[in-house]
Amino acid sequence: MPFSRHRERRMTHVVLIGDSVFDNARYVPKGTEVQAQLRQRLGAVHRVSLLAQDGAVLANVPAQLRGIKGLPQAPNQLVVSCGGNNALRLVSAMQTPARTVLAAAELLTAWQAEFRREYLAMLDALRGQGTPFVVSTIYDGVPGLAPGLRGALSFFNDVIIREAVMRRVPVLDMRLVCSKPADYSSTSPIEPSAEGGRKIAAAIAEIALGHDPCTLRTVIYGGGVV
């Protein structure tokens, strides 16, 4: 998406909220973490702040949002990537035998309903902040991820996309951004690598400089990142 000159000159302050998808400094060489690469992408005129924390779950987002008050400048864009750790907590439960495919689907539906309750509470906290925000799907290209677990993640991503569309919120589709094994860290395969961070930063920069929050419509970003 081409960026207008007007939006390039306008100072943008992006705040990254959520988990280690953004707070990945522990897993990559210094200077290649998502925050650093996004700063480089946006340029010196713009600001990037990191409030995301490695290991965070949906219930931790309100506390991160309270940290905005301590920033030297108010943000005009929040980008949130959270929910993956909520799904990760269910991995052991997903090994539970089920008598039928329908019984397994009903288990997933129950977990999806709980995820939706937690996700809606997070969205309420974001909306209460009064700053335009972008939500992210949970990526599913993690090396070695079993096909069944990849399929199960679609139940949670359905919640994210459905609720975003209902609220006319833009979506960063991490499944499209981090789609290759090289996008994940060799230190911890569920975290973005330097290459994955590069692609995430590029997608966020596209949103920060090219998406007009006044349009009040859902646009899914990430498909054009290479």
C-alpha atoms as one frame of an Amber mdcrd trajectory, in Angstrom:
protein
   0.000   0.000   0.000   1.482   3.366  -1.004   1.899   5.863   1.843   0.776
   9.442   1.324   3.309  12.182   1.932   0.968  13.687   4.498   0.968  10.542
   6.624   4.725  10.099   6.253   5.335  13.557   7.737   2.820  13.153  10.562
   4.491  11.949  13.750   3.279   8.496  14.699   3.709   6.964  18.139   3.127
   3.202  18.025   2.822   1.284  21.291   3.304  -2.489  21.159   1.050  -4.403
  23.562   0.888  -8.109  24.318   3.403 -10.931  24.577   6.747 -12.161  23.219
   5.626 -11.829  19.611   6.667  -8.203  20.171   8.878  -8.620  23.253  11.298
 -11.044  21.575  14.668  -9.458  22.472  15.714 -12.519  24.502  15.497 -14.757
  21.458  17.287 -12.797  18.729  20.578 -10.911  18.244  20.620  -7.419  19.731
  19.150  -4.841  17.411  16.991  -7.337  15.485  14.071  -7.491  17.920  10.678
  -6.327  16.667  10.824  -2.992  18.489  14.246  -2.089  17.057  13.334  -3.119
  13.528  10.075  -1.174  13.670  11.935   1.939  14.799  14.271   1.560  11.853
  11.344   1.081   9.477   9.434   4.121  10.701  12.406   6.455  10.905  13.590
   8.981  13.453  10.546  11.244  13.161   8.310   8.520  14.619   8.265   6.863
  18.041   7.889   3.222  19.129   7.237   2.128  22.721   7.215  -1.444  23.992
   4.803  -2.387  26.774   4.368  -6.007  25.662   5.924  -8.591  27.978   7.223
 -12.062  27.300   4.788 -14.632  28.703   1.783 -12.301  28.914  -1.769 -13.591
  28.541  -4.967 -11.728  27.732  -5.635 -10.873  31.376  -2.289  -9.009  31.544
  -3.195  -6.468  28.853  -5.098  -4.019  31.122  -1.989  -3.647  33.310   0.122
  -2.983  30.220  -2.343  -0.327  29.111  -1.971   1.428  32.442   1.714   1.792
  31.584   0.753   4.209  28.811   0.361   6.931  31.431   4.079   6.708  32.147
   5.155   7.255  28.552   6.641  10.646  27.663   4.169  11.064  24.818   0.635
   9.791  24.228   0.307   7.137  21.504  -1.849   7.450  18.441  -1.689   3.755
  17.537  -1.751   0.592  19.671  -0.814  -2.736  18.129  -1.767  -5.795  20.164
  -0.552  -9.369  19.797  -1.901 -11.506  22.610  -3.768 -14.767  23.060  -1.142
 -17.242  21.945  -0.129 -18.048  25.513  -3.774 -18.597  26.439  -3.979 -21.203
  23.683  -0.601 -22.653  24.688  -1.948 -23.406  28.171  -4.409 -25.820  26.570
  -1.846 -27.939  24.713  -1.717 -30.646  27.384  -5.519 -30.712  27.632  -5.671
 -31.185  23.861  -3.961 -34.557  24.299  -7.089 -35.813  26.104  -8.688 -38.740
  24.225 -12.179 -38.135  22.850 -14.724 -40.821  21.959 -15.825 -39.171  18.719
 -14.853 -36.341  16.411 -17.989 -34.517  17.575 -16.923 -34.872  21.214 -13.517
 -33.410  20.344 -15.183 -30.517  18.513 -17.361 -29.838  21.544 -14.265 -29.644
  23.753 -12.691 -27.153  21.368 -15.907 -25.152  21.295 -15.928 -24.941  25.094
 -12.312 -23.721  25.123 -13.171 -21.267  22.376 -16.013 -19.856  24.485 -13.659
 -19.301  27.424 -11.126 -17.669  25.108 -13.854 -15.395  23.752 -14.777 -14.239
  27.270 -11.156 -13.342  28.010 -10.667 -11.758  24.606 -13.771  -9.584  24.958
 -12.538  -8.358  28.336  -9.254  -7.385  26.681 -11.083  -5.577  23.872 -13.146
  -3.658  26.421  -9.913  -2.497  28.087  -8.494  -1.427  24.734 -11.622   0.488
  23.759 -11.618   2.197  27.140  -8.166   3.558  26.364  -9.606   5.696  23.574
  -6.648   5.177  21.216  -7.024   3.494  17.800  -5.773  -0.067  17.952  -4.930
  -3.047  15.785  -5.316  -6.673  16.851  -3.259  -9.643  15.669  -4.114 -13.246
  14.980  -2.129 -16.101  16.531   0.483 -17.429  14.121   0.367 -21.119  13.279
   3.559 -21.698  11.301   5.684 -22.701  14.304   8.164 -25.396  13.197   7.129
 -28.837  14.417   3.591 -27.778  15.289   1.324 -30.817  14.907  -1.356 -30.444
  12.203  -4.076 -31.046  14.790  -2.790 -28.229  16.988  -2.557 -25.957  13.954
  -6.188 -26.730  13.199  -7.186 -26.093  16.809  -5.686 -22.598  16.637  -8.249
 -21.718  13.976 -10.938 -21.831  16.692  -9.175 -19.031  18.558  -8.313 -17.040
  15.449 -11.973 -17.176  14.456 -12.775 -15.304  17.671 -10.132 -12.649  16.969
 -11.232 -11.952  13.398 -14.962 -12.111  14.127 -14.725  -9.661  17.029 -12.440
  -7.329  15.060 -14.881  -7.190  12.158 -17.780  -6.464  14.510 -15.821  -3.487
  15.894 -14.346  -2.378  12.531 -10.823  -2.853  13.871  -7.873  -3.589  11.535
  -6.194  -6.976  11.843  -2.549  -7.962  11.505  -2.728 -11.588  10.365   0.401
 -13.166  11.832  -0.366 -16.408   9.996   0.438 -14.608   6.760   3.434 -12.715
   8.153   5.308 -15.526   9.938   4.594 -18.334   7.514   8.033 -19.938   7.108
  10.321 -21.875   9.503  12.968 -19.125   9.217  10.489 -16.689  10.777  10.845
 -18.444  14.148  13.760 -18.278  16.577  16.158 -21.215  16.860  16.419 -20.416
  20.579  12.684 -20.811  21.158  10.605 -21.894  18.158   7.435 -20.173  19.361
   9.093 -16.727  19.221   9.818 -14.616  16.126  13.357 -14.789  14.747  15.215
 -11.758  13.426  13.687 -12.522  10.010  10.231 -12.905  11.515  10.757  -9.648
  13.388  11.681  -7.941  10.136   8.433  -9.060   8.537   6.351  -8.124  11.585
   7.969  -4.673  11.669   7.273  -4.187   7.961   3.596  -5.083   8.418   3.178
  -2.784  11.434   4.898   0.062   9.589   2.451  -0.378   6.725  -0.449  -0.052
   9.126   1.038   2.827  11.108   1.777   4.911   8.033  -0.970   3.782   5.700
  -4.113   2.959   7.652  -6.485   5.800   8.454  -8.256   4.964  11.759 -11.039
   7.385  10.856 -12.257   4.962   8.166 -13.721   2.640  10.836 -13.351  -0.508
   8.788 -11.577  -3.807   9.158  -8.623  -4.334   6.846  -6.495  -7.469   7.140
  -2.784  -6.769   6.793   0.170  -9.075   6.368  -0.457 -10.781   3.049   1.961
  -8.615   1.098   4.963  -8.984   3.446   7.946 -10.828   1.976
